Amino acid sequence: MTDRPSAAEIEQAAATWVVRLDSGECTEMDRNDFERWLASDSRCRGALLQADAAWLALDGLAGVEHAGQDRAGQHDEAPARLRGSRRGVLIAIAGAMAASAAGLFVIGQRDDEYETTVGEVRRVPLADRSTMAINTASRIAVAYTATRRSVTIDRGEAWFRVTKDPAKPFVVAAGRVRVEAVGTAFSVRRRDEGADVMVTEGTVRVWVEGNAADAVQLTAGGALFVSDAAPMRREAVVAPTIERRLAWRSGKIDLEGETLAEAVAEFNRYSAVPIVVREPQIAEKRLYGVFRLDDPAGFARTAAVTLGVRAWTQDGTIVIAERR
């Protein structure tokens, strides 16, 4: 007789851990339990990578039903219900999902450089068991040494869930901005003159190259814009806002009162077919809804109906304009 868990039990546990870690609701005790589970059996790491990859696939599938649905100003709890439903699905079908995940994504890629095209979103398991979700049109380099885990964002954006290793800090460089974590989850988006940093779990240390003495701590639910040359600017945000901003990880854009101009700018990051708004007065109107990143035309149609305007395609461009 043995107490060694079966493969199915490990797959079930891996799926559960992916949900818990991705939710941003784990405590320090939970993280310690996770590390003990990961070290308890040599099969745990592989099961975790498979479940992690399939989690992204389920994110995308879950968004299809709700893509393009306009909330028309109603602040309901549909996104929360959607996340809860997806978690339940993942846990319920953990065995089948883990078995099929290898067919959905390439697992175990260990290249030093990663690049995504316009509209592409990828999640990559790293050598130290951390996970990196890479947003559209990004180029990122990863280099590990005996004392440091280094990531350089040459362009674009990525979200990281970092495996705890106090002996090897995880440091992300975006221009002159530096973000250091030991074991946490956060995103970094490189901009022309600095970087956006958002923390979904734990705490990170943020500074500008050459000014490490002025580093600040940013905790879960916090957001910060760090200029290459100016003081840092904190944002007063709450966890649901950060989750909406990171909806790209599951192939969605989640609007909660953003202007049409802001929404269009976001969609244009992901599509080779640009959206143009002709009248400034339309651009300032606000929208609510969850939309698929890969369907700018569907977004434009829904926005037009909601705002009482027109949307059409002309010469490879999606146009939104007043009715004539």
Salt bridges, closest charged atoms under 4 A:
ASP22 OD1 - ARG249 NH1 3.55
GLU28 OE2 - LYS164 NZ 2.33
ASP30 OD1 - ARG20 NH2 2.80
ASP33 OD1 - ARG36 NH2 2.26
GLU35 OE1 - ARG129 NH2 3.43
ASP41 OD2 - ARG4 NE 3.49
ASP41 OD1 - ARG43 NE 2.93
ASP52 OD1 - ARG123 NH1 3.29
ASP52 OD1 - ARG161 NH2 3.62
ASP59 OD1 - ARG86 NE 2.41
GLU115 OE2 - ARG139 NH1 3.92
GLU115 OE2 - ARG155 NH2 2.66
GLU120 OE2 - ARG122 NE 3.43
ASP128 OD2 - ARG149 NH1 2.50
ASP154 OD2 - ARG139 NH2 2.26
GLU157 OE1 - ARG269 NH2 3.24
GLU180 OE2 - ARG205 NE 3.66
ASP196 OD2 - ARG191 NE 2.38
GLU201 OE2 - ARG31 NH1 3.11
GLU209 OE2 - ARG178 NH2 3.51
GLU235 OE1 - ARG245 NH2 3.10
GLU243 OE1 - ARG249 NH2 3.03
ASP254 OD1 - ARG71 NH2 3.38
GLU256 OE1 - ARG71 NH2 2.45
GLU256 OE2 - HIS75 ND1 2.53
GLU258 OE2 - ARG244 NH1 3.17
GLU266 OE2 - ARG269 NH1 2.95
GLU279 OE2 - ARG324 NH2 2.89
ASP294 OD1 - ARG292 NE 2.86
